[in-house]
Amino acid sequence: MKVFLIGVDGQLGTDIEKCFTAKGIEVHGLIGLKEIDICDYDDSFIKITSSGPDLVINTAAFHNVDLCEDEVEQTFKVNVGGVKNIAGICREMGIPLMNFSTDYVFDGSKDTPYFEDDCPGPLSIYAISRLGGERVVQYMLDKYYLIRLSGLYGHAGCTGKGNMNFIETMLKFAESKREIKVVDDQILTPTSTVDVAEKLAELIMTGKYGLYHMTNTGSCSWYEFACEIFKLMDIKVDVIPVSTGEFGARAIRPGYSVLDNVNLRKAGIRDMDEWKKALRHYLEERK
Ligand SMILES: NC(=O)c1ccc[n+]([C@@H]2O[C@H](COP(=O)([O-])OP(=O)(O)OC[C@H]3O[C@@H](n4cnc5c(N)ncnc54)[C@H](OP(=O)(O)O)[C@@H]3O)[C@@H](O)[C@H]2O)c1
């Protein structure tokens, strides 16, 4: 199988390339905007068709959640328009597309994990645009993998967020601050890109298309996540729990966005590791 990977330099793209290549899956990866812009249909068409892949994986997104509130046009241009371009090219070629989405498509009114077929209720421009991207893929293609992720972290860092992730941000803060304020009323599942890449490789071998939640297991608040990072790194710092309101981020986020990976289990794929175990692996590899 040959995969055309958009965003090979990104946080998730880096681990997809590493994992797929190790499993003998051929990957033709293009770096984000330096090599391909999904908003340019004609150029993307030439690059994808000339590569002749069996599957396109698009990790590209405009996903600085707070910035999206101010840059609405750009958010929809990339997360809906860009996805429409790539889905159109896949349709022309008769090949499947794998695209990503987010736990933020839900409004957090549940207090038990969300299933794939729960009704979305996006609360921010970012979340609306990602749901728009999902709908475009579902409307345009019969064969797709739509993957909703949550609280992603990987060694490459998120290029859309200054090559950082939550773990690296916390560790950097700890170098200069004695007190770190972290939100304690948003519950999610932090998720490792290494673990996601492994499951994606398994999933594409099944050929079972559809919408999937894909996260590590268990759940915590951002505050609990931060405390666990400092505990495992043996760093003494005061972590202060604050409410979302006190923290005052620009975009509204769901208070609860834990995803049940039901469809993965139905596809015969085992649950991912518990989030604390995945975090330990990340920190060990970091050393
Ligand atoms: N990070 C999270 O917590 C999280 C949570 C849920 C879902 N997700 C989703 O998971 C996917 C992977 O996330 P990630 O953390 O790996 O992101 P990332 O590190 O920001 O990587 C995204 C890649 O897409 C490229 N890109 C951005 N705009 C593009 C465009 N218009 N055309 C072509 N390439 C473009 C970037 O290139 P440049 O460096 O040139 O911009 C980069 O290579 C994304 O869809 C993201 O929204 C992430």
The ligand as an SDF file (V2000), in Angstrom:
LIG
                    3D

 48 52  0  0  0  0  0  0  0  0999 V2000
   -3.0230   18.9010   18.5830 N   0  0  0  0  0  0  0  0  0  0  0  0
   -4.1440   18.4710   19.1590 C   0  0  0  0  0  0  0  0  0  0  0  0
   -4.3110   18.5060   20.3870 O   0  0  0  0  0  0  0  0  0  0  0  0
   -5.2670   17.9250   18.3090 C   0  0  0  0  0  0  0  0  0  0  0  0
   -6.4480   17.5370   18.9140 C   0  0  0  0  0  0  0  0  0  0  0  0
   -7.4460   17.0270   18.1280 C   0  0  0  0  0  0  0  0  0  0  0  0
   -7.2630   16.9140   16.7550 C   0  0  0  0  0  0  0  0  0  0  0  0
   -6.0830   17.3070   16.1880 N   0  0  0  0  0  0  0  0  0  0  0  0
   -5.9200   17.1880   14.7340 C   0  0  0  0  0  0  0  0  0  0  0  0
   -4.9480   16.1960   14.4170 O   0  0  0  0  0  0  0  0  0  0  0  0
   -4.2960   16.5440   13.1800 C   0  0  0  0  0  0  0  0  0  0  0  0
   -2.7890   16.5190   13.3820 C   0  0  0  0  0  0  0  0  0  0  0  0
   -2.4300   17.4780   14.3900 O   0  0  0  0  0  0  0  0  0  0  0  0
   -0.9210   17.8620   14.6890 P   0  0  0  0  0  0  0  0  0  0  0  0
   -0.8750   18.2110   16.1220 O   0  0  0  0  0  0  0  0  0  0  0  0
   -0.0240   16.8350   14.1150 O   0  0  0  0  0  0  0  0  0  0  0  0
   -0.7730   19.2110   13.8130 O   0  0  0  0  0  0  0  0  0  0  0  0
    0.5390   19.9800   13.3430 P   0  0  0  0  0  0  0  0  0  0  0  0
    1.7400   19.5490   14.0910 O   0  0  0  0  0  0  0  0  0  0  0  0
    0.1890   21.4450   13.3490 O   0  0  0  0  0  0  0  0  0  0  0  0
    0.7260   19.4980   11.8390 O   0  0  0  0  0  0  0  0  0  0  0  0
   -0.1290   19.9340   10.8240 C   0  0  0  0  0  0  0  0  0  0  0  0
    0.5610   19.8440    9.4910 C   0  0  0  0  0  0  0  0  0  0  0  0
   -0.2980   20.3950    8.5000 O   0  0  0  0  0  0  0  0  0  0  0  0
    0.4080   21.3630    7.7490 C   0  0  0  0  0  0  0  0  0  0  0  0
   -0.4770   22.3860    7.2180 N   0  0  0  0  0  0  0  0  0  0  0  0
   -1.1150   23.3910    7.8450 C   0  0  0  0  0  0  0  0  0  0  0  0
   -1.8430   24.0900    6.9780 N   0  0  0  0  0  0  0  0  0  0  0  0
   -1.6690   23.5090    5.7580 C   0  0  0  0  0  0  0  0  0  0  0  0
   -2.1540   23.7470    4.4520 C   0  0  0  0  0  0  0  0  0  0  0  0
   -3.0010   24.7560    4.1870 N   0  0  0  0  0  0  0  0  0  0  0  0
   -1.7810   22.9330    3.4540 N   0  0  0  0  0  0  0  0  0  0  0  0
   -0.9230   21.9120    3.6710 C   0  0  0  0  0  0  0  0  0  0  0  0
   -0.4100   21.6320    4.8740 N   0  0  0  0  0  0  0  0  0  0  0  0
   -0.7760   22.4310    5.9030 C   0  0  0  0  0  0  0  0  0  0  0  0
    1.4270   21.9250    8.7020 C   0  0  0  0  0  0  0  0  0  0  0  0
    2.4550   22.5340    7.9590 O   0  0  0  0  0  0  0  0  0  0  0  0
    3.0810   23.9420    8.3780 P   0  0  0  0  0  0  0  0  0  0  0  0
    4.0070   23.6130    9.4830 O   0  0  0  0  0  0  0  0  0  0  0  0
    3.7370   24.4200    7.1430 O   0  0  0  0  0  0  0  0  0  0  0  0
    1.9300   24.8150    8.8090 O   0  0  0  0  0  0  0  0  0  0  0  0
    1.8710   20.6460    9.4100 C   0  0  0  0  0  0  0  0  0  0  0  0
    2.7720   19.9400    8.6100 O   0  0  0  0  0  0  0  0  0  0  0  0
   -4.8490   17.9110   12.7850 C   0  0  0  0  0  0  0  0  0  0  0  0
   -5.9070   17.7410   11.8900 O   0  0  0  0  0  0  0  0  0  0  0  0
   -5.3520   18.4440   14.0990 C   0  0  0  0  0  0  0  0  0  0  0  0
   -6.3160   19.4590   13.9900 O   0  0  0  0  0  0  0  0  0  0  0  0
   -5.0760   17.7930   16.9400 C   0  0  0  0  0  0  0  0  0  0  0  0
  1  2  1  0
  2  3  2  0
  2  4  1  0
  4  5  1  0
  4 48  2  0
  5  6  2  0
  6  7  1  0
  7  8  2  0
  8  9  1  0
  8 48  1  0
  9 10  1  0
  9 46  1  0
 10 11  1  0
 11 12  1  0
 11 44  1  0
 12 13  1  0
 13 14  1  0
 14 15  2  0
 14 16  1  0
 14 17  1  0
 17 18  1  0
 18 19  2  0
 18 20  1  0
 18 21  1  0
 21 22  1  0
 22 23  1  0
 23 24  1  0
 23 42  1  0
 24 25  1  0
 25 26  1  0
 25 36  1  0
 26 27  1  0
 26 35  1  0
 27 28  2  0
 28 29  1  0
 29 30  1  0
 29 35  2  0
 30 31  1  0
 30 32  2  0
 32 33  1  0
 33 34  2  0
 34 35  1  0
 36 37  1  0
 36 42  1  0
 37 38  1  0
 38 39  2  0
 38 40  1  0
 38 41  1  0
 42 43  1  0
 44 45  1  0
 44 46  1  0
 46 47  1  0
M  CHG  2   8   1  16  -1
M  END
$$$$
